[in-house]
Amino acid sequence: MMLSRYPMDRVVCPLFIGSFGYTTDEVVYRWENQVDIDPGVTLSQFELGRIEQQNITRKGKYGDFSILQVYIHMSRAVGYFVIQTYVPCYLIVCLSWVSFWINRDAAPARVLLGKMADR
């Protein structure tokens, strides 16, 4: 995850399914079908990309182990973060600038405005 490009970054979520109690002599995992994304499934913060899947065998101390790997590539939905983060921050900053146009003698109004922008 590269947060230096947030919210325009991309995320890869790995998923590993395997048995570490049974070797490949006893259990071998294989993908029966291609992993697909249901078109009805949506995430508010991410847009789903491609999916990579593999069958791998890892050598361990007690033998070889069968593992299924899935990598789900996602990118952040920029519109969600603009609405949820950037717009409220800009509005709070603009609201705090209004205090510069309020009369100097109106201290309660300036304090109230500063308190509202503090939230």
Buried (B, 14 or more C-beta within 10 A) or exposed (E): EEEEEEBEEBBEEEEEEBBEEEBBEEEBBEEEEEEEEEEEEEEEEBBBBEBEBEEEBEEEEEEEBBBBBBBBBBBBBEEBBEEEEEEEEEEBEEEBEEBEEEEEEEEEEBEEBEEEBEE
